[in-house]
Amino acid sequence: MLGSVAAARTTHAQQYEYEDNAVRVVTVSEASLNNLVRRVDALESDAANDAYEQGCWKEVDIIQKPTQKWSGRVHFDHWGFPTESPLANFLETGDAATGPPDFVGFRRLRFGVQGQVNETMEYKIEMEFAAPDEVAFKDAFLGWNELPFLQRVLLGNQKRPYGLDTLNSSRYNVFMERPFHVEAFNQDARRFGLQSFGVSDDERWNWRFGYFLMDDLSKTGNQRSDNYQSELAGRLANTVWYDETSAGRGYGHWAISGSAAFPGGGPDGRFTTRPEARTAEKWIDTGALDANSYQLIGLEGVLNLGAFSVVGEYQTARVQRNASADLDFGGGYVYVAYFLTGEHTPWSRQSGTLGRIKPFENFFMVRDCDGNRIHGWGAWQVAARYSHGDFTDGGVFGGVGDSFSLGVNWWWNPYARMQFNYINGKISDRVVAGAPATEGGYNIFGTRFMVDF
């Protein structure tokens, strides 16, 4: 527009007017033309500035408003105990002749919200309502992203980096309950701490490390003590192989994790766990160890070949006590799993954990217009696991657990599935006052219906 006006600029610019089919020449002064050009320039400049400012303010306003993403999970369980030994009965009920009662109820009933505070901060609050008289928080933290070197840092209640089965979400784990040593070394998994997360540019390496309080604050929300009972913990993981051409149907992984803990004689100087099922009592229990420190180290590995996967972990702890000899505890597991319907377990290279299963077709059963029944099968997986936990040493008879578990997973869609587990186990070297024996076996059946959103 300005170019056309400027091009018309002459000492006495000429314009043409049409009137009654006649043409007459009108002369415009140079001063008038220059004034017109200046006015047009000013209008265009003001309009451009207004548009820029409005656009920037609009963008900033959107970024500064925290986002919200609501989530939840519902896990409804039934556990049955058809045949138990006198020792198992005693550990659960206190009576060698009375078996454990069946369990029916919610294993998890969680609801929470997470989001971005702005482009470099995040938050999450997740509450557990499975036991209404003991409501607790799970993940509850604020965090910073895009940091130099540290990359991502979270402050608050979060999982300690104790290995693969701990870090896997219960939404994706193959078996209903975690193995002996996982629950014993990392009771309830989450602690209040400051943790950094990182991943390499090629996503082959990922790591996390942090400082944690050992006391579980999920029901109290605070700690009042001059003895912090703290620990340093971390995990370094490597996706040694990831098949890009098949979108990750093949991959290999290994990792090392560890902790230097200082319970100071507190409650975290004790290791307890259930028999890989939802019993009321902890069947393996070292009792109070009067430990002033312990060191934990763990190794893990995964190999996935399409529908088939094999996974294993081993962890060991060296415990230093105030007035007694040091102790050694440990445990591990290995499992194999196979998808009968051909799916595979996705892998997250950013976190070094299992991902969400996506069936090739969702489960459904309907009739078409002609009355014919049509259906989809969902995704079916079978699995077998052997696990071992040794918590007897140096005069401490917490027990040695060995179990073999069979599992069936049926995904109706990516957000709903049913699990079935059968567990055949044995506890030995378990010495407790009044018990009828030091060893005994058990059989347990478990069924879970689960959804998450």
Secondary structure, DSSP 8 states (H G I E B T S, - for coil): -HHHHHHT--TEEEEEEEETTEEEEEEEEHHHHHHHHHHHHHHHHHHHHHHHHHHHHHHHHHHHS---EEEEEEEEEEEEEEEE-HHHHHHHHS-TTS----EEEEEEEEEEEEEEEETTEEEEEEEE-SSGGG-EEEEEEEEEEEETTTEEEEEEEEE----HHHHS-TTT-SSSS--HHHHHHTTTSEEEEEEEEEE-TTSSEEEEEEEEESS--TTTS----S---EEEEEEEEEEEEE-GGGTSSEEEEEEEEEEEE--TTSGGG--EE-SSS--SS-SEE-----EEEEEEEEEEEEEEETTEEEEEEEEEEEEEESSS--EEEEEEEEEEEEETTS----EETTTTEE-----SS-EEEEE-TTS-EEEEE-EEEEEEEEEEEEEEETTEEEEEEEEEEEEEEEEEETTEEEEEEEEEEEEEEE--TT-S-S-EEEEEEEEEEEEE-
